Amino acid sequence: MGIINLLSNDLFVNKKFKNKKEALTYFCDLLESKKYIKDSKVALNAAIERENQFPTNIGEGVGMPHILNDVVIKPCILFAKVQGLVWDEKDETENGKVNYIFFLNYNKTTGENSHMETIQEISTLLINEDFVKELQKVNSTDTLIKLINHYSSDNKNDNNSSTTTNYDVVAITACPTGVAHTFLAKDSLEKKAKEMKVSIKVETQGTEGSRNTLTESEIKNAKGVILALDRSIDTSRFAGKENIVEISTRDAIKNPEKEIKKVIENKGVTFKGNANQTKFEDNTDLISFNKFGKRIYQSLMNGVGHMLPFVIFGGILIAIAFMIDSFSGVTDSSLGEHTTAAFWFKRIGVISFDLMVPILCAYMTFGLVGKGGLLPGFICGMMATGVFKDPSGNPWFMDFLPKEYLSMLSTGSGFFGAIGGALISASLFILISKYILSKLPKSLNAISNILFMPLFGTFIIVSIFFLANIPLQFINLGFGLFLNVFKSKPELYPLLGIIMGLMMCADLGGPINKAAYVFGTITIQDAGVNGSVPMAIAMGAGMVPPLAIALSGTIDKKIWTDTQRKESYVNYIMGLSFISEGAIPFTAAQPRKMIIANLTGGAITGIAIGALNIGSLAPHGGIFVAPLLRCNLFTDEPMKIGMGITFFIAAVLLGAFVEMVIIGILSRYTKFGKNKELEQAN
């Protein structure tokens, strides 16, 4: 539903107000009187609650308050001219005031995705300074609609994208988690294409599925295709297509002009595969060792992306179980087992955790050889969890080991087994499919796909993996012993903090960051009631870069352009939510300066969290899971919780403020730290 369809003549306001609450009260009363909402008080509370999270003034004198609540009967946008109304009480400058307000009202049913689309649509218009200036002349909803139509038309013409299916370039972006990198890459490509006068359409494959999906005619008529992918997706529709450029999302974010030029200059390659292949068939090019090394990384990211929801869901539910028993007065090591509610939460969480390794193995195999790899991948992943045990509960063939090692080996080979199982499954799948089953008569192709490969092929794969899994269990045992060193010697946690802090901020969501994060999630399962210090380090350090950029944009305004400052504010939300990727556009634009600052800030926070022995019961969530933090310098439970929250926030803010100062120093006193966009603007 576009902006114009949400505007109405009876929702135009031109009035002065004393303060924000008075304005919102007036708006909600008007919406109720016009039958757009059921209860003005409920709507007002929802709007104020949203404002308390973060003021919705977005710069250029524009505010965009919004509610997503079932009090809304009919989705709508109220537009108001409010003439210098203070919207952010903490900012007395012009930046804290608004002249125009787009008040978005959605119910939960229709607005789950639509309200974000509307925000993006309005934000796109507001990028144009002329549009903002023209808002002064708006005196009715009709003139506002004409203005939107005019500038929407201009935007389309600028990008040559109207309703035609003839684009110069089409692209797909997809990152492992389907969140930040996916959409940052899309925005970067679209912005640069507009500057280059190149028409482009970008499909995103994020957490909500495929958006802005490319049609067959758009792919066929385009001069070329950019596949900015960090994980495996179905690419069969590009089989036989010429001029394909395959890159990572980071390449698209960092240097979109270079990648677009490759397509325009016809420097892409012809995509292999059968052009008549359907989207439900495996890509035949996958059933080979062609670019197998490169595909391993993408498939690993594919597996990690599918695994993370299980980690987050399971970890938070187990943490809730611990909290329920803790608040019930339980103090022993069997938290999560005493009360009925705690037991229920813990069992569900454990089920989710138990699926992590099979999911990682299965979807990594899927990324390497297609859907045919799911069956052996899942089974090898389950074997990696330690299901092969004798009647006494010890792993098979391991009786010669000391009992304490046997108990550790009983957990299986874990993530090492998942990765090893995926590589073995994919390699054997290719060998069996390409060099054995392909020799059968064509009349047996159907039964080969239905019976021979799923049954006999999988049996061969899992039998070989059973043997390969034995040394992988010892690798996992070594990893467990390594962790025990830190558990027994907390004085080593600051060292771990430096290492993990640097890793989390090295590539902001890339493979180094993911390695540190996965390390943290591995430790959380066995951390118990005190939480995992590595997990707390990973989460705290990952929050620092976006928060530092937001603080710098707010406090040290002279080193940023107006546009950069406005864009930096969203990093408050990104940082507090532990989404490191919010810092990517700023780091990509000025890498030397920002990488130094990011690494320093992350390392300082890592050291502080390690030194203060702060553990996390939750694998994600940032500040929103603060009650699940524990400071293990204390033995009293309330003190552990209270000081865990306090010290964690202090450690994150310390790293963020240090990084902000470093950004400022490098911007002023080094040549490589100068902001080129600011110099050009001046």
Secondary structure as UniProt FT lines:
FT   HELIX           3..6
FT   HELIX           9..11
FT   STRAND          12..14
FT   HELIX           20..33
FT   TURN            34..35
FT   HELIX           40..53
FT   STRAND          57..59
FT   TURN            60..61
FT   STRAND          62..63
FT   STRAND          66..68
FT   TURN            70..71
FT   STRAND          76..86
FT   TURN            89..90
FT   HELIX           94..96
FT   STRAND          97..106
FT   HELIX           108..126
FT   HELIX           129..134
FT   HELIX           135..137
FT   HELIX           141..158
FT   TURN            159..160
FT   STRAND          169..174
FT   HELIX           180..195
FT   TURN            196..197
FT   STRAND          200..206
FT   TURN            207..208
FT   STRAND          209..211
FT   HELIX           216..221
FT   STRAND          224..229
FT   HELIX           236..238
FT   TURN            239..240
FT   STRAND          244..247
FT   HELIX           249..254
FT   HELIX           256..264
FT   TURN            265..266
FT   TURN            275..276
FT   TURN            279..280
FT   HELIX           284..286
FT   TURN            290..291
FT   HELIX           292..327
FT   TURN            328..329
FT   TURN            333..336
FT   HELIX           340..354
FT   HELIX           356..369
FT   HELIX           371..373
FT   HELIX           374..384
FT   TURN            385..386
FT   TURN            391..392
FT   TURN            396..397
FT   TURN            399..400
FT   HELIX           403..409
FT   TURN            410..411
FT   HELIX           414..435
FT   HELIX           437..439
FT   HELIX           442..444
FT   HELIX           445..447
FT   HELIX           448..457
FT   HELIX           458..488
FT   HELIX           490..492
FT   HELIX           493..506
FT   HELIX           511..524
FT   TURN            525..526
FT   HELIX           528..530
FT   HELIX           533..555
FT   HELIX           557..559
FT   HELIX           562..576
FT   TURN            577..578
FT   HELIX           580..583
FT   HELIX           584..589
FT   HELIX           591..611
FT   TURN            612..613
FT   STRAND          614..616
FT   HELIX           622..628
FT   STRAND          629..631
FT   TURN            632..633
FT   HELIX           637..669
FT   TURN            672..673
FT   HELIX           676..681
//
